[in-house]
Amino acid sequence: MTRPIGYYVHHHGDGHRQRALAIAEAMGEGVTLLGTGLAGRTGLVPAIDLPDDRIAADFSDSDRGGGSRGERPPALHYAPFDHDGVRRRTAAIAHWIAEAQPRLMVVDVSVEVAMLARLASVPTVYVRLSGVRDDRPHRDAFAGACALLAPFHAALEDPATPPGTVARTFYAPGIIRAAPVADGDERRILVVLGRGGGDGDGACWAEAARALPDYRWEVLGACSVPSEMPDNLCLRGWIDDAGSAIARAGLVIGAAGDGLVSAVLAHRKPFLCLPEARPFDEQRSKARRLAALDAAVVVWAWPAASDWPMLIARAFAQRRAGWPAALDTAKGAARVGTWLTTLPLEAASARCAAS
């Protein structure tokens, strides 16, 4: 029997799960997902639902893995003491590795899981997100991996990324799940709120919708209900098929997370980008590159009501002017699947052993 590929799915936001599903579905079989909150959310793709390792409000360890009981090791990001979820999570991953004997672990993303897999004698592919990730934990995770996977265009790479890291990276833009082909309705503005941020402010989106009454505004994600709802605003909440909604939209508004940017670029939609604060300057780094390539109209602060018509007009005009040649998107999920199945792990394992 062919040995499986394990794919660790981080539970912050939903982009990691969507990316993992797109790759697993493109490969057809042989991939098992591991992560928290996966039960009932992976379709036909096999999954291991892991215990949660997040710190609850009543967690008693005030030093969060450092302080009087010992400093947090410099090669780790997250090492709380006396956390039962961390213990059981580590045990579950190690048990699955021992039983399934995977040929490879894709880690999207966790320095600690990458190290656990390496200690369990499994080659790893580490998913590199955007931003400046030159801290010790990331450097060690990159060095211990057999290869690096970037779910974005090489043209969106942060200029500060070391050349050695770039050389070891497989760039795979357009990792999205299949969506039906649809003609966009230019009068339909789609706002996509990711799971990684806070809830959207319905009053702010109501103000934006009132500024352009001839457009239909739809908001996906958690959003408060405004006290006065304009007729042209619809709050749809969470939906399973955001990709199809993006395909049907005339223009998309959202942050600069990898999942949304991949979908917007794959469907070549006019994009009004409102980057959010994230660790390692992730979204701001990507937004700066999108702006430099004329792939999005980037807004760094919340617009005044009177600015919305001008911003929407700029985004439409930008797309009518053409598409950046550097951002042509191949079928990202299929490319990653082929790459993973043909990655020469014997030679890569030798390089890992020497790192």
C-alpha positions in Angstrom: 0.0 0.0 0.0 1.3 3.5 -0.8 2.3 5.4 2.3 0.2 8.5 2.9 1.1 12.1 3.1 0.1 13.9 6.3 -1.1 17.5 6.1 -1.1 19.5 9.3 -3.8 22.2 9.2 -3.5 25.2 11.5 -6.8 26.3 13.1 -6.4 30.1 13.0 -8.7 31.4 10.3 -10.0 29.1 7.6 -7.5 29.6 4.8 -5.3 26.7 6.0 -8.2 24.2 5.8 -9.4 25.5 2.4 -5.8 25.2 1.0 -5.4 21.7 2.4 -8.7 20.6 1.0 -7.9 22.0 -2.5 -4.6 20.1 -2.6 -6.0 16.9 -1.2 -9.0 16.9 -3.6 -6.7 17.6 -6.5 -4.5 14.6 -5.6 -7.6 12.4 -5.3 -6.3 10.1 -2.5 -3.3 9.5 -0.3 -3.6 12.6 1.9 -4.8 12.7 5.5 -5.4 16.0 7.2 -4.6 16.6 10.9 -5.9 19.6 12.8 -8.3 21.0 15.3 -11.9 21.5 14.3 -11.8 19.3 11.2 -14.6 16.9 12.2 -17.3 17.0 9.6 -15.5 19.7 7.6 -13.3 17.8 5.1 -15.8 16.0 2.9 -14.4 12.8 1.6 -10.8 13.6 2.6 -9.7 11.6 5.7 -8.9 13.7 8.7 -7.7 13.4 12.3 -9.4 15.9 14.6 -6.8 17.0 17.1 -7.3 18.2 20.7 -7.3 22.0 20.9 -4.0 23.6 22.1 -5.3 27.1 22.5 -5.1 28.8 25.9 -8.5 29.3 27.5 -9.3 32.4 29.6 -9.0 30.4 32.8 -5.7 28.8 32.0 -3.5 29.0 35.1 0.0 29.2 33.6 0.6 33.0 33.7 4.1 32.8 32.1 2.9 31.0 29.0 6.0 28.8 28.7 8.7 31.0 30.2 9.4 32.9 33.4 10.2 31.2 36.7 9.9 27.6 35.4 12.3 28.1 32.6 12.6 30.2 29.5 10.8 29.2 26.3 13.3 27.6 24.0 14.4 30.1 21.4 13.5 27.6 18.6 9.8 27.5 19.5 6.9 29.9 19.2 4.5 28.3 21.5 5.3 26.2 24.6 2.9 26.6 27.5 3.4 24.5 30.6 0.8 22.1 32.0 -1.6 22.3 29.0 -3.4 19.0 28.6 -4.5 19.9 25.1 -0.9 20.3 24.0 0.0 16.9 25.5 -2.8 15.1 23.9 -2.3 16.8 20.6 1.3 15.9 20.5 0.5 12.3 21.4 -2.2 12.1 18.7 0.1 13.3 16.0 2.9 11.0 17.1 0.5 8.0 17.3 -0.8 8.7 13.8 2.8 8.9 12.4 3.7 5.6 14.1 0.7 3.8 12.7 0.4 5.4 9.2 4.2 5.7 8.6 3.7 8.7 6.2 6.2 9.3 3.5 5.9 13.1 4.1 4.3 15.7 6.3 3.2 19.0 5.0 3.0 21.5 7.8 0.7 24.5 7.3 1.8 26.0 9.7 3.5 25.2 13.1 7.1 25.3 14.0 6.4 22.8 16.8 4.6 20.3 14.6 7.4 20.5 12.0 9.9 19.7 14.7 7.7 16.9 16.1 7.5 15.3 12.6 11.2 15.7 12.1 11.9 14.0 15.5 9.6 11.2 14.5 11.8 10.6 11.4 9.4 12.1 8.8 10.5 14.4 6.0 8.6 17.7 6.1 7.5 20.4 3.6 6.9 23.6 5.4 4.3 26.1 4.2 5.8 29.6 4.0 3.4 32.4 4.5 4.0 36.0 3.4 5.9 38.6 5.5 9.3 38.9 7.1 9.8 35.6 8.9 13.4 35.8 9.9 13.0 34.9 13.6 14.8 31.9 15.1 11.8 29.5 15.1 11.0 30.1 11.5 14.6 29.9 10.4 15.0 26.5 12.2 11.7 25.2 10.7 12.8 26.2 7.2 16.3 24.6 7.7 14.8 21.3 9.0 12.3 21.0 6.1 13.2 19.2 2.9 11.4 21.9 0.9 9.3 25.0 1.3 5.9 25.7 -0.2 4.7 29.3 -0.8 0.9 29.6 -1.5 1.4 32.8 -3.5 3.1 34.2 -6.6 6.8 34.6 -6.6 6.1 38.2 -7.6 4.4 38.8 -4.2 7.5 37.7 -2.3 8.8 40.1 0.3 12.0 41.8 -0.9 13.6 41.1 2.5 13.3 37.3 2.1 16.9 35.8 2.0 17.9 34.4 -1.4 18.6 31.0 0.1 15.0 30.7 1.3 13.7 31.8 -2.1 15.8 29.2 -3.8 14.3 26.4 -1.7 10.7 27.6 -2.2 8.1 26.1 -4.6 5.7 28.9 -5.5 2.2 27.8 -6.0 -0.3 30.6 -6.6 -4.0 29.8 -7.2 -4.4 27.1 -4.6 -8.2 27.2 -4.5 -11.0 24.7 -4.6 -12.8 24.2 -7.9 -15.6 26.7 -8.4 -18.1 26.8 -11.3 -17.3 29.2 -14.1 -19.6 32.2 -13.7 -19.9 35.7 -15.2 -19.4 38.4 -12.7 -22.1 41.0 -12.1 -20.4 44.4 -12.1 -23.1 45.7 -9.9 -22.4 43.1 -7.2 -19.8 44.1 -4.6 -18.7 41.2 -2.4 -17.1 41.8 1.0 -15.2 38.8 2.4 -14.4 38.8 6.1 -11.9 36.2 7.1 -12.1 34.0 10.2 -8.7 35.1 11.3 -9.8 38.7 12.2 -12.5 40.1 14.4 -16.2 40.4 13.5 -17.1 43.0 10.9 -18.8 46.3 11.9 -22.2 46.2 10.2 -22.6 50.0 10.7 -19.4 50.6 8.7 -20.6 48.4 5.8 -24.0 50.0 5.9 -22.4 53.4 5.5 -20.3 52.1 2.5 -23.4 50.6 0.9 -25.4 53.8 1.2 -22.5 55.6 -0.5 -23.1 53.5 -3.7 -26.8 52.9 -3.7 -26.8 51.5 -7.3 -24.6 48.6 -6.3 -25.7 45.4 -4.4 -23.4 44.8 -1.4 -23.0 41.3 0.1 -20.9 40.6 3.2 -19.6 37.1 3.9 -18.4 36.3 7.4 -19.3 37.3 11.0 -20.7 40.8 11.0 -22.8 42.8 13.4 -26.2 43.9 12.2 -26.5 47.7 11.8 -29.4 49.5 13.4 -30.4 50.8 10.0 -30.0 48.3 7.2 -29.9 49.8 3.7 -31.9 48.0 1.0 -28.8 47.2 -1.0 -26.9 45.5 1.8 -27.1 41.7 2.5 -25.3 40.1 5.5 -24.9 36.4 4.5 -22.8 35.2 7.4 -20.5 32.2 6.9 -21.0 30.1 3.7 -19.3 26.9 2.6 -18.7 28.0 -1.0 -17.0 31.4 -0.8 -15.1 30.6 -4.0 -18.3 30.5 -6.1 -19.5 33.8 -4.5 -16.1 35.4 -5.5 -16.5 34.0 -9.1 -19.9 35.7 -9.4 -18.9 39.0 -7.9 -18.1 42.1 -9.9 -15.7 43.4 -7.4 -14.2 42.0 -4.1 -13.3 43.8 -0.9 -11.3 42.1 1.8 -8.1 41.8 3.7 -4.8 40.3 2.3 -4.9 36.8 3.6 -3.5 34.1 1.2 -6.8 32.4 0.7 -8.7 35.4 -0.4 -5.9 36.9 -2.5 -5.5 33.5 -4.3 -9.2 33.4 -5.1 -9.4 37.0 -6.2 -6.3 36.6 -8.5 -7.4 33.3 -9.9 -10.8 34.8 -10.9 -9.1 38.1 -11.9 -11.5 40.3 -10.0 -11.2 44.0 -9.3 -9.9 44.0 -5.7 -10.1 46.7 -3.0 -7.7 45.4 -0.4 -7.9 46.5 3.3 -4.9 44.7 4.9 -5.1 43.8 8.6 -2.4 43.8 11.2 -0.9 40.3 11.4 2.3 38.8 12.9 5.4 39.1 10.8 3.8 41.9 8.7 2.1 39.2 6.7 -0.8 41.1 5.2 0.9 44.4 4.8 3.8 42.8 3.0 1.5 41.2 0.5 -0.6 44.3 0.1 2.5 46.4 -0.7 3.4 43.9 -3.5 -0.2 43.9 -4.8 -0.2 47.6 -5.0 3.2 47.7 -6.7 1.9 45.3 -9.4 -1.4 47.1 -9.9 -3.2 44.0 -8.8 -5.3 45.8 -6.1 -6.3 49.2 -4.9 -4.9 49.1 -1.3 -6.5 51.2 1.4 -4.4 51.5 4.6 -7.1 53.1 6.8 -10.8 52.9 6.9 -12.3 55.1 4.1 -14.6 58.0 4.8 -18.1 57.6 3.4 -17.4 60.1 0.6 -14.3 58.1 -0.5 -16.1 54.8 -1.4 -17.3 55.8 -4.9 -13.8 56.9 -5.9 -12.2 53.8 -4.6 -14.6 51.4 -6.3 -14.2 53.3 -9.6 -10.4 53.0 -9.2 -10.6 49.3 -8.7 -12.8 48.7 -11.8 -10.5 51.0 -13.9 -7.4 49.1 -12.7 -8.8 45.8 -14.0 -10.0 47.3 -17.3 -6.4 48.5 -17.9 -5.2 44.9 -18.1 -3.8 42.1 -16.0 -0.3 42.1 -14.5 1.7 39.5 -16.6 3.6 38.5 -13.4 0.4 37.2 -11.8 -0.8 34.7 -14.3 -2.2 31.9 -12.3 -1.8 28.2 -13.1 -3.9 25.5 -11.4 -2.1 25.8 -8.1 -3.6 22.8 -6.2 -2.9 20.4 -9.1 0.7 21.7 -9.4 1.3 21.2 -5.7 -0.1 17.7 -5.9 2.3 16.7 -8.7 5.2 18.4 -6.9 4.5 16.5 -3.7 4.2 13.1 -5.3 7.4 13.6 -7.3 9.5 15.3 -4.7 12.7 13.2 -4.4 12.5 12.5 -0.7 15.6 10.3 -0.5 17.9 13.1 -1.6 15.9 15.6 0.4 16.1 13.5 3.5 19.9 13.4 3.1 19.9 17.2 3.0 17.7 17.3 6.1 19.9 14.9 8.0 22.8 17.2 7.3 21.0 20.5 8.3 
